[in-house]
Structure formats: C-alpha cells, structure tokens
Amino acid sequence: MGWIGDFFSGVGSLISSVSSSLGGLASIAGNFLKVVSPYLGIVTNIIGVIGNLLGVKEKDENLEDIGAKAMKSDKKPENFDSYNDYIKHLRENIKLDKEEMENASKELKLARTAVGATIVSKGIEEKKGMEISVDTWVAMAKAGLDGKIDVVNLILDTFKDKNEQKDFANYVDGKTGFKEEKIVTDKLTDIYKSLEPNASDIDIEKKVMDMDKSK
C-alpha cells in the first residue's frame, strides 16, 4: 500500500508548488488532504452539497474547477474580506481551458479538488459563523452521512465548538467516555427527532447507534 502514500504525497507536492498563488491556503489545503485522503471522495461530496445548500458555491460549479481557478489566480484569499468574496472573484474573473482540465493528470485533478474543497469549507465556516475541523468532515464521512444533507447541516449547527466537534468525531470512532457519549447521543437523537418526528424511538436509536463505527 506504499504507493498510495506516495501518490497522495505527490498530490500534496502539487499543492505546495503553487503556494505563490494560494498564499496561506496552500498549507491549509495540504493539511486537509493529509487528513481526509482515505475518505477524499466522500468528504468532497459532503462539502460540495453543503456548499450548494448554503449558497457558497453554485450547483453547476464543481470543487475541482474552483481549485483550478484558485491555483491559476494571481489573487489570494488574503486579498479579500471573506472566502465568499474570494469564491465570487474566482467565479467571475478566472477562466479555465476545457482541454487542459480534461487532460490533467489524476494527481493534478485531486490537488485541484482538495484545494476547491478547502476553499468551500472555509466559505461554509463563514456562513455558519464557526470553525469546522477537518476531523469533523472525516467523521461525517465515516458515519455514512454522504447524501444525508439535512443531518449533516444540523450536526454542524449542533456541534459548533472545537470540543463538541471532537466529541462527535470520537463518538464515530467509539472513543468517547461515558459522559461524552451520553451528551453526543442525546444531541444526535434530538437531530433525528426533529427531522423524523413520526419515527419510532427504536428506529432513531438505531440510526444514532449506527453512527458509532466501532461496533
């Protein structure tokens, strides 16, 4: 499996190589890639759909295109008041070559996607008024929440601070203590009850328990 590590290392190197275009975003995207690499496809799907829901990105925009525009732009996120302003700049002012996009290597496509996902994640943070740890996105991927956009959105609204997000991620990995587990399961139960008021307590309990992937 060493080639997988080498592959993602190569993707990370591509991100670092355009740090002059990305500014501080390059190290953020590099760390994002390092943490999410085993779940990259699922995490980027979740971020993309939440980005659509909150209006951070338009539905016809994909994360790879956003990342490619960022890697091509001569302006960095630091040049704007917000990531959402930066995304608007990329949308309106940076054009892509269709043939070059299609013929890019797999490593470059993934590098662009990681950068785009990082940018949209930052835009989501601005819309939500919170920081979202990379581990939180990974936990939602592990918990099987791809496609369950209402659940993901309410999890972000419920587990807002760093410690709450850590408890949620630990719950998915089966690493919470008894007290923390009770707090997390109560919050998840409330989320499902609000979304499915007619569901039985047993059905909701099963959905909550199924998010603990250690069992």
N, C-alpha and C positions, 0 to 999 in steps of 0.2 A: 504493500500500500504506500510505499515511499514516494511513488510517482505522483500521488495525489497531493502530498505535501509540497513536492517540487512544483507542481502545476500551479497551486494557489500562491506559492511564493513568487512565481513568475508573474502572476496577475497583480500581486501586491507591488512588485517592482515597477510594473507599468504605471500604476497609480503614482508611485513616488517620482517617476520620471517626468511627470507633468506638474510637479508641485509649484512651478512658477506660475502656472495658470490657475491652480486651485487654492493657493495660499494655505492657510491653516486647515482647510477642508481635506487636504491630502492625507494628513496623519489621522484625522477622524475617520475617513473612508478606509484607510489601511487597517485601522483597529476594527472597524465594522466588519470588514472582510475576514479578518483573522478569527473573530468570534463566531460569525454566522456561517462560515464556509460549508459545514456539513449540512446546513439547512437553507442554503442561499436561495434556492428556487422558491421554497415555501415562504420564507421571510419576505422576499421581494414581492411576492403575490399579495401578502397581507398589507405591506406598506403601500403598495400601489392602490389597492382598493380603498383603504382608509384615506389615502391622499385624494382619491376621487370624491369620496363622501364629504370630505371637509373643504373641497374646492382648492386644495393645494396644487393639484395638477388637473388638467383636463382629461376627459375619458379617452380621447384619441392620442394622448401622449403616453409613451412608454418610458420606463426608467432608463433603458439603455440610451435612448435619444437624449434625455435630459443630461445624463452623464457625459455623453459625447459632446454636447454643446458646452458643458462646463469645462471640459478638457480642451476645447477649442477657443473658448472666450479669452479675451485679454483683460477681462474684469473678474475680480474675485468676490466671494461673499462679503469680505470686509469692506468692499466699496459701496455696499448698500445698507439701508437701515434695517432690513429684515431679509430672511431667506425667501420669503414670499415675493419680495421685490426683486430679488436675485433671479428667482424662477421666472418671473414675468419678463425680465431682461433677456434671459436665455430663449424664452418662447418667441419674443418679438424681434430680436436682433441677431440671433445666431442661426445660420442656415447650414444644413448638412448635405453632403454629397451622397445620394442614394446608392450609387455603385460602390463607393468606398465603405459605406456602412455594411452593405451586403457581403463584401469580400474580406472583411476584417477577420483576423484570427479569433479562435474561440477565447483565448486569453484576453484579447482586447475587448471583446464583447462583454465578458464577465467583469472586466475592470470598469468599463463604462456603466454597467448595470449596478455595480457596487457603489460607484460614485453617485449615480442617479438616486439610488435608494437612500443613501445617506442624506442627500440634499432634501428629498421629500420628507424623510423622517424629521429633519430639522424644521421643515415647514409645518409639519404636524405638531411638533412641540410648541411652536409659536401659536398655532390655532388653539391648542389645548391649554396653554399657559403653564406648561410643566416640562421637565426633562424626562426623557424616556431612555432608559438604559438599553444597551444592545442585548443584554441578557433577557430583558422583558420581551423583546421581539422573538428571541430564540425560544423562550418558554411558551409563547403562544403557538409557535410552530410545532414544538414538541407535543403540546396539548391537543393538537389536531384541530386547531381553530381556523385553518385556511378555509375561506368561503363562509365562515360564520361571522359576518361583518358586524352584526348588532352586538354579539357577545364581545368581540374584540373592542369595539368602541366603548362599551360600558366598563370593561376591565380597565381601559385607560382612564376613564372618568372616576373609577373607584379606587384604584391603586396608584395614587398620584405622586406620593413622595418616594424617595430613594429606598427607605426601609420597607415600605409597603410593597414596592416592586420586588425587592429582594425576597420578601416572604412569599410572594406569589411564585417567583421562579423556583425557590426552594421547595414549595409545595409540589410543583410539577415534577421535580426531581426526587420527591419523597424524603426531603432533608429538613423539614420543619420540626421544631419541638411541639409538644402537645398544645401549649398555649397559642403559639403562632398558627398551628394547623386549624385550631378551632376558629380563630379570627378569619383566616382565609376562607375556610369552607362556609362560614356564615355569610361572608360578603358574596361569594360565588352563588350561594343559594338565593340570596336576595336578587342578584342579577338575573338568574334564570326564572325566578318567580315573576319578576317584572316583565320579562319577555314572553313567558308562557303561563299566564295566570290560571289557565284551566288544566295544566299538567298536574299529575299526582305528586305527592311528596316523594314517593318511591322513585318515580322517573327522574325528578330533579336531583335527588340524592345520587342516583346512578351517574348522571351527567357530570356532577361535581366530582365524584369519586374517580370517574374515568379519566379526569384530567391529571390525576396522580399517576405518572407513568412508571413508578417504581413497583406497582402492584400488578 
